[in-house]
């Protein structure tokens, strides 16, 4: 699995046309903030909001900065990309991706803008959101389109609307789509994906359960729509002290055993071999990245 150089636990959306919310969002503990030009902005305000979003690029921020542009098949996507492909932008969130061609088009446009503006080639990340039946069906082609994409995201709101599915608190109906996003990402050599938002702002327990399910399925983080969700999501996607301590013991014990010619040991009554060791090392790498960020 590709190494993750920095934590990608929490991605907080902020409406691009609300300057005060944007300013606050950039100071919070989210690993990344997504300034939104899509669903949070009325059609009549979309073009004008681009300048407000770009103005926020120079503001102090605690994490990464992304912009969700409008879908590639809309009249707004090209103008969004032209407006925001600038220094200090870490990435683009591309909604409703349904084909390799659509993704490749956005990737090509960004490449031309990077070249014209003297930006590092491929330096602007793209995170496609898979949120329709067609997008899920075409996932293999999308992930193997030869673009700069390093990770995808799953969007349950539009997905359940598209397939006429009832989005329940337990979210069992999302299991297939979530697992497909995880296994497809792995098969294509990408990082683990980001999970969907949780829309009930009053249900912190539900959010925690949703994040725990996503973690168990193999996601690396979750998108958020309110500042109060960041702490819950960061906690779930951060290895606990007990998990870290056990991983450290596994790594140390196995290193000693391996130096003595053994490739399997028992620790606390558990059988330890290479898969367990690799998982332990993944835990240690993850907590190191989180500690390095200092939040």
Buried (B, 14 or more C-beta within 10 A) or exposed (E): EEEBEEBBBBBBBBBBBBBEBBBEBBBBBBBBBBBBBBBBBEEEBBBEBBEBBBEBBEBEBBBBBBBBBBBBEBEBBBBBBBBBBBEEBBBBBBBBBBBBEBBBBBBEBBBEBBEEEEBEEEBBBBBBBBBBBEBBEBBEEBBBBEBBBBBBBBBBBBBBEBEEBEBEEEBEBBEEBBEBBBEBBBEBEBBBBBBBBBEEEEEBEBBBBBBEBBBEBBBBBBBBBEBEBBBBBBEBBBBEEEBBEBBBBBBEBBEEBBEEEEEEBEBEEEEBEEEBBEEBBBBBBBBEBBEEBEB
